[in-house]
Amino acid sequence: MTASTTRRTAAKSRIAAVGAIAVAGTMLLTACGDQTKSGNNNSGQTKGSAAADLLPPEIKAKGVIKVGSDIAYPPVEFKDKSGETVGIDPDLGAALGKELGVTFQFENGTFDTLITGLRSKRYDLAMSSMTDTKDRQEGVDSKTKKKIGEGVDFVDYFNAGVSIYTRKGDDQGIKTWADLCGKKIAVQRGTVSHDLAEAESKKCTGGKKIAIETFDNDLEAQTRLRSGGADAGSSDFPVAAYAVKTSGGGKDFQIVGEQVEAAPYGIAVAKGNDQLTKAVQAALDAIIKSGEYGKIISKWGVEAGAVTEAKLNGGS
């Protein structure tokens, strides 16, 4: 999920390619197994890889990396009809685990508690469509600008912007964030969509503020919009595109306008855990070079957001 942060200069994202919209609903049936159930047993793990050699000894000994994730954000991470954890992140986690010779075990948690979970060592990593931002790197609250923690390091693995969507055939003239003045938007709490709505509402004139309704997860926000309880919704582009493609067989929603706030998703690692950070970065570079990364990104129809190298703390 695009992370809560100070508003970056809104810019039209060039990653809003048609190919990213073509996320097929049939992916539900073809995605990888549920790490929360099976541990996604990585047979054929590359135990002797250079990346594996960088792992901290205690993780090598356990053979498991615990990954905090808000598993309600299709197509990035979600439960399929059989209850298995599937999506872009679990598939990438399986590939990274194979490279590192360990199992990536996804554990469900609310998005705004994942970094806290890293600090308390509940998780080794957080991988949940989390945007790499300077505030998060430095442990700064994006609204108050006060220091609230040690911060995290990010290994960047994808790029995504933010989109607005409405009920299909009922856009009410909404094309940009400014068009939301006097209307109600449903968003997930603690995301850039939430931040953008608050920032835009402050600019509205004539007393026509944006009514903002927040939810624990994006699926709840979609339900609110679908039922007519809001005029628009907003989320990261891959998520909005997937909702448009699949909800109601493609009859529920439509994307309006263009993406803004394009930024990298990062795998978060607690500060000071440099060995694990380097190991994950090396593993990501390895699967990019081998072509496995590209296969996963193509499988989910989001090639427009692919990266060509594993950057460390590339967010702004």
C-alpha positions in Angstrom: 0.0 0.0 0.0 1.3 3.3 -0.8 2.6 4.6 2.5 1.3 7.5 4.4 3.8 10.4 3.8 4.0 14.1 3.1 2.6 14.8 -0.3 5.1 14.6 -3.0 4.6 16.8 -6.0 1.8 15.2 -7.9 2.9 14.1 -11.4 1.2 12.0 -14.0 2.7 8.6 -13.9 4.0 7.0 -17.1 3.4 3.6 -15.7 -0.3 3.8 -16.3 -0.1 1.4 -19.2 -3.0 -0.5 -20.6 -1.2 -3.7 -19.9 -1.3 -3.1 -16.2 -5.1 -2.9 -16.4 -5.3 -6.3 -18.0 -4.9 -8.1 -14.7 -6.9 -11.3 -15.3 -9.4 -12.6 -12.8 -8.3 -16.1 -13.6 -5.1 -15.3 -11.7 -7.0 -16.3 -8.6 -6.7 -19.9 -9.8 -3.1 -19.9 -10.9 -1.3 -18.0 -8.2 1.1 -19.5 -5.7 0.2 -21.5 -2.6 -0.6 -20.0 0.8 2.5 -19.3 2.8 0.4 -18.8 5.9 -0.8 -22.4 5.7 1.9 -24.4 4.0 5.0 -22.2 4.5 5.3 -22.3 0.7 7.8 -25.1 0.9 10.6 -24.1 -1.5 11.8 -27.4 -2.9 15.0 -27.0 -4.8 16.1 -24.0 -2.8 19.4 -22.5 -3.8 21.2 -23.0 -0.5 24.6 -22.3 -1.9 23.8 -19.0 -3.6 25.8 -15.8 -2.9 22.6 -14.2 -1.5 22.1 -17.1 0.9 25.6 -16.7 2.2 24.7 -13.2 3.4 21.8 -14.3 5.6 22.2 -13.8 9.4 23.1 -17.2 11.0 20.0 -17.3 13.2 17.7 -17.1 10.1 19.8 -19.7 8.3 19.3 -22.0 11.3 15.5 -21.4 11.4 15.1 -21.7 7.6 12.2 -19.3 7.8 11.8 -15.5 7.2 8.6 -14.2 8.8 6.9 -11.6 6.6 4.3 -9.2 8.0 1.7 -8.3 5.4 -1.8 -6.9 5.2 -3.3 -9.8 3.1 -6.3 -8.0 1.7 -4.9 -6.0 -1.2 -5.5 -7.8 -4.5 -3.6 -8.4 -6.7 -0.6 -7.7 -4.6 -1.5 -10.0 -1.6 -4.9 -11.5 -0.9 -6.8 -14.7 -0.1 -8.2 -16.6 -3.0 -11.5 -18.5 -2.9 -9.9 -21.4 -1.2 -8.4 -19.2 1.5 -4.9 -19.5 0.2 -2.5 -16.5 0.3 -1.8 -15.4 -3.3 -0.6 -12.5 -5.3 2.4 -10.6 -6.6 4.2 -10.4 -3.2 3.7 -14.0 -2.2 5.0 -15.1 -5.6 8.0 -12.9 -5.3 8.5 -14.1 -1.7 8.6 -17.7 -2.9 11.2 -16.8 -5.5 13.3 -14.9 -3.0 13.0 -17.7 -0.6 14.2 -20.2 -3.1 17.2 -18.0 -3.9 18.0 -17.6 -0.1 17.4 -21.2 0.8 14.6 -20.4 3.3 10.8 -20.2 3.4 9.1 -16.8 3.3 6.2 -17.2 5.7 3.6 -14.5 5.3 1.7 -13.5 8.4 -1.4 -11.4 8.3 -1.5 -8.0 10.1 -3.1 -4.6 9.7 -1.1 -2.3 7.5 -0.5 0.5 10.0 1.1 -2.0 12.5 3.6 -3.7 10.2 6.5 -1.4 11.0 5.8 -1.7 14.7 5.9 -5.5 14.2 9.4 -5.1 12.7 10.6 -3.1 15.7 9.2 -5.7 18.1 10.8 -8.5 16.1 7.4 -10.1 15.4 8.4 -10.0 11.7 11.7 -10.2 10.0 10.4 -8.3 7.0 7.3 -6.3 6.0 6.2 -6.9 2.4 2.8 -5.4 1.7 2.7 -2.9 -1.1 4.5 -0.5 1.2 5.9 2.6 -0.4 9.5 3.5 0.3 9.6 7.1 1.7 12.1 9.2 3.5 9.8 9.6 6.5 9.6 5.8 6.9 13.3 5.4 6.4 13.9 7.9 9.2 11.1 6.9 11.5 9.2 10.2 11.2 5.5 10.7 11.4 4.4 12.1 8.1 1.8 14.4 9.6 3.5 15.8 12.7 7.1 15.4 11.4 8.0 14.1 14.8 10.4 11.2 15.3 8.4 8.2 16.4 10.9 5.3 15.8 14.2 4.1 14.4 12.9 3.8 10.9 13.4 1.0 8.4 15.5 0.2 5.4 13.8 -0.6 2.1 14.7 -2.9 -0.7 12.7 -1.5 -3.6 11.0 -4.1 -5.9 8.1 -2.4 -7.8 6.8 1.0 -8.9 3.2 2.2 -8.5 1.1 5.3 -8.5 -2.3 6.2 -7.0 -5.6 6.1 -8.9 -9.1 7.3 -8.3 -12.0 5.0 -9.3 -15.8 5.4 -9.2 -18.9 3.2 -9.8 -19.0 2.3 -13.5 -21.0 4.8 -15.5 -21.3 7.2 -12.5 -18.1 9.3 -12.4 -20.0 12.5 -11.4 -17.4 14.5 -13.3 -14.5 13.3 -11.2 -11.3 13.3 -13.2 -8.8 14.8 -10.8 -8.3 15.1 -7.0 -9.6 18.7 -7.1 -12.9 17.3 -8.5 -13.5 15.5 -5.2 -14.3 18.8 -3.3 -17.8 18.5 -2.0 -17.9 14.7 -2.5 -17.1 11.6 -0.3 -14.2 9.3 -0.9 -13.6 5.9 0.7 -9.9 4.9 1.3 -7.7 2.6 3.4 -6.4 4.3 6.5 -2.7 5.3 6.5 -2.2 5.3 2.8 -1.1 8.0 0.3 -4.7 7.9 -1.0 -5.7 9.0 2.6 -3.0 11.7 2.6 -3.9 13.0 -0.8 -7.6 13.3 0.2 -6.7 15.2 3.3 -4.3 17.5 1.5 -6.7 18.2 -1.3 -9.6 18.9 1.1 -7.6 21.7 2.7 -7.4 23.4 -0.7 -11.2 23.1 -1.4 -13.0 26.5 -1.4 -16.6 27.6 -0.7 -16.9 25.2 2.3 -16.9 22.2 0.0 -14.4 19.9 1.8 -13.9 16.3 0.8 -15.7 13.9 3.1 -13.2 11.2 3.9 -14.2 7.8 5.2 -11.4 5.5 6.2 -11.3 1.7 6.5 -8.9 -1.0 7.9 -8.4 -2.4 4.4 -9.0 -1.6 0.8 -11.7 -4.3 0.3 -13.8 -2.6 2.9 -13.5 0.7 1.1 -14.5 -0.9 -2.2 -17.6 -2.4 -0.5 -18.5 1.1 0.7 -18.2 2.6 -2.8 -20.0 -0.4 -4.4 -23.0 0.1 -2.1 -23.3 3.8 -2.9 -22.0 5.0 0.4 -19.2 7.1 -1.3 -18.7 8.9 -4.6 -15.2 7.6 -5.3 -12.4 5.4 -4.0 -8.7 5.5 -4.3 -5.8 3.0 -4.0 -2.5 2.1 -5.6 -3.0 1.6 -9.4 -2.4 -2.1 -9.5 -5.1 -2.6 -6.9 -7.5 -0.2 -8.5 -7.0 -1.8 -11.9 -7.6 -5.3 -10.4 -10.8 -4.1 -8.8 -12.0 -2.6 -12.0 -11.2 -5.8 -13.9 -12.7 -8.3 -11.4 -15.4 -6.7 -9.2 -18.8 -7.7 -10.4 -17.2 -9.3 -13.5 -15.9 -5.8 -14.5 -19.3 -4.1 -14.1 -18.8 -2.4 -10.7 -16.0 0.2 -11.1 -14.0 2.4 -13.5 -10.8 4.2 -13.2 -11.0 8.0 -13.7 -8.2 10.3 -14.6 -4.5 9.4 -14.5 -2.1 8.1 -11.8 -0.3 10.5 -9.5 2.4 10.0 -6.9 4.4 7.3 -8.6 6.8 5.8 -6.1 8.6 2.5 -5.3 7.2 -0.3 -3.2 9.9 -1.6 -0.8 10.5 -4.7 1.3 11.0 -3.2 4.8 13.7 -4.3 7.2 14.3 -3.0 10.7 17.3 -0.6 11.0 20.5 -2.3 12.1 19.6 -5.6 10.4 22.1 -5.0 7.7 22.9 -8.6 6.9 19.3 -9.4 6.2 18.9 -6.2 4.1 21.9 -7.1 2.0 20.8 -10.7 1.5 17.3 -9.7 0.4 18.8 -7.1 -2.0 21.2 -9.6 -3.5 18.4 -12.2 -3.8 16.1 -9.7 -5.6 18.9 -8.7 -8.0 19.5 -12.5 -8.7 15.8 -13.2 -9.6 15.7 -10.1 -11.8 18.8 -11.2 -13.7 17.5 -14.8 -14.0 14.2 -13.7 -15.4 12.1 -15.2 -12.6 11.1 -11.7 -11.4 9.9 -10.8 -14.9 7.8 -14.0 -15.2 6.0 -13.2 -12.0 5.3 -9.6 -12.9 4.1 -10.7 -16.3 1.9 -13.4 -14.8 0.0 -10.7 -12.9 -0.2 -8.3 -15.9 1.7 -5.4 -14.2 4.8 -5.2 -16.3 4.6 -1.4 -16.3 5.7 -1.3 -12.7 8.7 -3.6 -13.0 12.1 -2.6 -11.8 15.4 -3.5 -13.4 17.6 -3.5 -10.2 17.1 -3.9 -6.4 17.7 -0.4 -5.1 18.2 0.4 -1.4 16.1 3.3 0.1 15.3 4.8 -3.3 12.2 6.5 -2.1 11.9 10.3 -1.6 
